[in-house]
Amino acid sequence: MELSKTEEQLMQYLWKFDKAFMKDLLEAYPEPKPATTTVATLLKRMIGKGFVAYKTYGKSREYYPLVKKEDYFSKHVNGLIKTFFNDSASQFASFFTRKTDLTKAELEELKSIIDNEIKRK
């Protein structure tokens, strides 16, 4: 299951905080801040999708992510590769390195990361 753009934005704040109360989440938003009811609705949907859970302290709820940011991003990237690059990581890598504004230093760093990963396997 995927998150909508607005849910994803809220999830970014939850990943940043690790655990947060409603007031913490509302403070994280830039102006104009969304209504409390809007954030509550987003959280309810995200709980239903299995991305978020909460602990109750009196009348307050402390929300926390159930999905790690890395796992969510990994699934997204793999879906992107499958959908737009015929399930070919090399086509994706070719597109990524040619169509982004990476500097020579950044490309060399990527090469180093790939070389290290090859050695590990």
Helices and strands as residue ranges (DSSP letters): H 5-17, E 20-21, H 22-28, H 36-48, E 52-57, E 60-65, H 69-84, H 89-99, H 104-120
